[in-house]
Amino acid sequence: LSPGAKMGCFTFIKVMMILFNLAIFLSGGTLLGVGIWVRVDGESFVNIFGALSSSILSVVNVGYLFIVIGAILLVIGFLGCYGAQKESKCLLMMFFSVVLIIFIAEVAAAVVALVFTGLAETLLTGLVTPLLKEKYGVDATFTEIWNVTMTEVHCCGLNNYTDFNNSYFFETHHSYPRQCCDMQEPCNSTLAAETAIEGCFKQILTEIRTNAGVAGGVAAGIAALEIAAMAVSMYLYCRLDEK
């Protein structure tokens, strides 16, 4: 390529880098703003998005999640956009490093999720089952979260209805939650065994595996974008030496 063509290519990629990271920066700012809004005024968030959002907020803690993701996107967007605009090798290398770290973390998380599913189930059983026995029927928020989850996912407990054996709820009501008997009452051990409603962990895993193609496609798309972003930032970094 002629020097003019190379310069034109460099300018085009630089502009695309700026626009792409500007979009990331604005998205991060939006998520950060929503996260702060949820933390400061969660009640209005619940009013707008419905009753289910109350349970989701309690389970996932959406406010903190949005704040963390928003802050990360802000940093990435700033480094990429400002680094390309100012043609700063330092900022471009920082952008490359941050995206690379995130990419490696995502790959590691995917490997752990695939290889250690059984270990995750064991750990969750050891942590969640005692909470079900102690808090279900006692803590209103905890109980509502599990009621919504079991109803929407059509599941019972973490593993099955036996998670509620010797629990506060069972000792008080002498029955299992009605979700364990396909919403039939009274839900005793015989009916719960006959309906054989699966645990929420297994149901969620089934849903994930059912939609594995979509999830894999999304993950592959995100990975491709990250690889492209790293390649572009490294291209700009190397071209700056030639200018």
N, C-alpha and C positions, 0 to 999 in steps of 0.2 A: 504494500500500500504506500501511496505517496504521503509525505509529511502532512499535507492538508487533509487527506482522507483519515489518517490516524488521529489528527486533532479533532476532526468532526466526530469520529467514533467516540473519542474520549469525552467530548462535550455532551454527546447524546447520553452515554452511560452515566455521566455525572448528573445530568438533569433527572434521569429516571431514578437514580439513587436518592436524590433529594426528594422527589415527589413521593416515592415509595416510603421513605422513612418519615416524611411529613405526615403521611396517612397513619403510620404506626404511632407517631407522637400524639396526634389528635385522638386516636383510639385509646391510647393509654391515659390521656387526660380525661376522656369521657368516663372510662372505667374507674379512675381514681375519684372523680367527682361523685359518681354513683355510690362508690364504696363509702365515702365520707358521709353522703346523704343517708345511707342505710344506718351507719353507726350513730349519726346525730339524731335522725328522725325516722326510725324504723317503722313507726306506726303509720305514717303516710305511705310508705312503701307497701305495707301490708294492705292498706285500703285500696291502693291502685291495682295491685297484682293479685288480690284475693286471699282467702283464708289459708290456702295451701302454702303460700309464700312464708307464712309465719312458721310453719314446721320446717320448711327448707332453710330459713334463716337460722333456726336453732340447730339444725343438723350440720350444715356446711359452714355456718358463720360467713354468709355471703359478703358482708361488709369488709371484713379483713381480707378475704380472698380477692375481692375486686381491688382493694387498696394495694395489695402485694403485686398482683398481675399488672395493674395500671402503672405502678411505680417502675416495674421492670420494663414495660413497653415505652414509658417516657424516657428512660435512660437509653434504651436501644435506639429509639427514634431520634433523640437529640444527638447521640454520638454519630449516627449514620448521616443525618441531614446536615448538621453543622460541620462535621468532618469533611463531607464532600464539598460543601459550599466554600469552606475556607481552604480546601485542599491540604488538610492537616494530616500528616502521616501518623502522628501520635494518636489522634482521635479515630482514624480509620483502623489502626491496629487494635485499639481498645474495643471498637465496634466488633471487629472480627473475633477477638478473644471472648467477649461476652456471648455472642451468638454461638460460638464453638462450645463454650461451657454449657449453655442451655441445650444444645444439640446432644452433647454427650450425656447430660443428665436425663434427657428424654429417652435415649437409647437404653441407658442403664435401667430406668424405670420400666420400660417395656420388657426387658429381659427378666427383671425381677418378677413382674406381673405374670409372665408366662411360666417361669421355672418354679416360683415359690408360691403358687396358688394354694397348695395344701398347707404350707406353713402359715400363710395369711389366715386361712380358715381356723387353724389351731390357735393362733394368737388372738383372733377376734372372739373365738369361743371362750378362751380364758378371761378376756376382758369384759365382753358384753354380757355373757350369761349371768354372772353375779349381779350386774347392774339391773338386768331384767327381774331377777328374783327380789332385789331390794327396793327398786324405785318404781316399777310398773304398778300403777294403782295408788301410789303414794305421791309422787311428783307429777303435778298436773301437766306441765310442759312435756316432760319425758313420756308420759302416758299418751298424750295427744300425738306426739311425733310417731310413736310406734303404731298407734291406731291408724293414722293416715297411711303410713308405710305398708302395714299389713293389708289394709283394705285396697290400696291402689295397686300394689304388686301382687296381691292375692297370695299371701304367704303367712307363716305363723312362726314367731320367734326367730332366732338366728338359724338354728338347725331344724327344729320341729317343735311340736307342742310340749315335749318333755322339758324344754328349757324353763317352763313355768312350774315344774314340780317343786314343791316345798317353797314356793314363792309367797310373798305377802299377798298378792292378788288371789292365788289359789287357796291359801289358808283362810282368807277373809270371805271369799265368795263360793268356795268349794266347787269351782268350775274354772275352765280355761277361758281366755278371751274368745268371743264368738267367731272371730276370724279364723280360729283354729278348727272350727267345725262348719266352715262354709256359711257363716252367718246364722247358723242354727243355734237355738238355745233350749235348755241348758246344755252347755258344752262340757260333757264329762269325758273321761279317758276312753271309754268305749267308742263314743261317737267321733272323738278326735282321731282315734286310730283307724276307724273305718273311712273317714273322709281323706285321711293321709295328706293333709295340706303340707307342702314342702316348706322348708325354712327360707327366710328372706335372702340369706347369702347364696343359696343354690339358685333361687329364682333370678336374682340379679345377675349371677354368672351366666345363667341360661339366656337372659336378655342380651347380655354383652356378646355372647357367642353367636346368637341369632343375627345380631347387627354387626358382626365382626367385619364384614365386607365394607360397610359404610365407615365404621371406625378406622379400619385400616386405610381406606382411601383418604380420609381426612388427615390421618397421621402422616401418610406418604406425601400428601400435598404440602403440609406444614414443613416436613423434612426437606422437600424439594425447594421450597421458598428459602429456608434457612441456608441450604447449600448454595443456592443462587446468590443470596445476599453476601455470603462469605466470599464466593468467587468474585463478585463484582467489587467488593471492598478491597480484595487483594489485588485485583486488576488495577484499580485506581491507585493503590499504594505503590505498585511497581512502576506504573506509568509516570508517577510524580518524579521518579529518579531520572527519567529521560527528558523531562521538561527543562 
